[in-house]
Amino acid sequence: MGDPSGIGPEVAVAAFEAFGGRVGAHRLRLMGDPDVFRAFGAIPDQALCPTAKAKSHAPGRSDPDNALAILSAIEGAVRAASGGDAAAIVTAPIHKATLLQAGFGFPGHTEYLAHLTGAPRAVMMLVGGGLRVVPLTIHMPYAAVPEHITAPAILETANIVLDALHRDFRLTAPRLAVAGLNPHAGESGAIGREEQEIIAPAIAALRAQGHIVNGPMPPDTMFHLEARARYDAALCMYHDQALIPLKTLAFWDGVNVTLGLPIVRTSPDHGTAFDIAGKSRADSRSMMAAIRLAAEIADAGRN
């Protein structure tokens, strides 16, 4: 359901109707407050998985009192997937500031899902426009980014990504590109030493494991068409380094995939969009793309 006052329920219902309640071999179910979904369409009872009721769902007015309903829907979906009752979950957008006001103790969806599933590390991959990108660091101030760029973090994240490319995306010999942190990938130490002291040694260790990994690459030259043809995914050092090129190429149909979980989870690559909620202006393409990709990953034999 996501935040009941955002566009999540609206695009979920629109996608459900566009797919006719089914994608491939998978029946679709809407998890959350039935009244929230039915504000946007006539959903049959058997397609609904009721969880805690929303206190309110006035479009565009996020309410901290809805935290229980929002989290109940997420937790119900995770239980269904963990117990084998669902092949995958597709989450609608939440508003982190609203949940934080209610005492939510996680930076975002990704971290909360790792907690619920017991995953030691969850990795966010964005897919769209022929591009797959992964930010090494996610929801943190940029001033804090350098201290979180470590060789163990790069190695652990890269191995999760490479494993997912092989298992979930059926690539027999996946290729990973790794971005530098600094302009020109540090210019041989003249514009920063993270590339020489941290990133390059981590890449060497990955190659020693038998992986196809290139970098550190200058971030400003690794996303043009010819460069993208030379790798299957890009590991970037911080949030916007990864998301700006992805959203430039696939603003309307990008998909967020969480790697490293024991369940399949995708989500549309957009937020709650309170400014257009309830105005019949929300675009469901990203939600539809997220549902398709979740089904594809599930069909790859992960569950």
Secondary structure as GFF3:
##gff-version 3
##sequence-region A 1 303
A	DSSP	alpha_helix	8	19	.	.	.	ID=ss1
A	DSSP	beta_strand	22	23	.	.	.	ID=ss2
A	DSSP	beta_strand	26	27	.	.	.	ID=ss3
A	DSSP	beta_strand	30	32	.	.	.	ID=ss4
A	DSSP	alpha_helix	34	38	.	.	.	ID=ss5
A	DSSP	three_ten_helix	45	47	.	.	.	ID=ss6
A	DSSP	beta_strand	48	50	.	.	.	ID=ss7
A	DSSP	three_ten_helix	64	66	.	.	.	ID=ss8
A	DSSP	alpha_helix	67	82	.	.	.	ID=ss9
A	DSSP	beta_strand	89	90	.	.	.	ID=ss10
A	DSSP	alpha_helix	96	101	.	.	.	ID=ss11
A	DSSP	alpha_helix	109	117	.	.	.	ID=ss12
A	DSSP	beta_strand	123	128	.	.	.	ID=ss13
A	DSSP	beta_strand	131	135	.	.	.	ID=ss14
A	DSSP	three_ten_helix	142	144	.	.	.	ID=ss15
A	DSSP	alpha_helix	145	148	.	.	.	ID=ss16
A	DSSP	alpha_helix	151	167	.	.	.	ID=ss17
A	DSSP	beta_strand	175	179	.	.	.	ID=ss18
A	DSSP	three_ten_helix	183	186	.	.	.	ID=ss19
A	DSSP	alpha_helix	194	194	.	.	.	ID=ss20
A	DSSP	pi_helix	195	199	.	.	.	ID=ss21
A	DSSP	alpha_helix	200	208	.	.	.	ID=ss22
A	DSSP	beta_strand	212	217	.	.	.	ID=ss23
A	DSSP	three_ten_helix	219	221	.	.	.	ID=ss24
A	DSSP	alpha_helix	225	228	.	.	.	ID=ss25
A	DSSP	beta_strand	233	236	.	.	.	ID=ss26
A	DSSP	alpha_helix	239	249	.	.	.	ID=ss27
A	DSSP	beta_strand	255	259	.	.	.	ID=ss28
A	DSSP	beta_strand	265	268	.	.	.	ID=ss29
A	DSSP	alpha_helix	285	297	.	.	.	ID=ss30
A	DSSP	pi_helix	298	302	.	.	.	ID=ss31
###
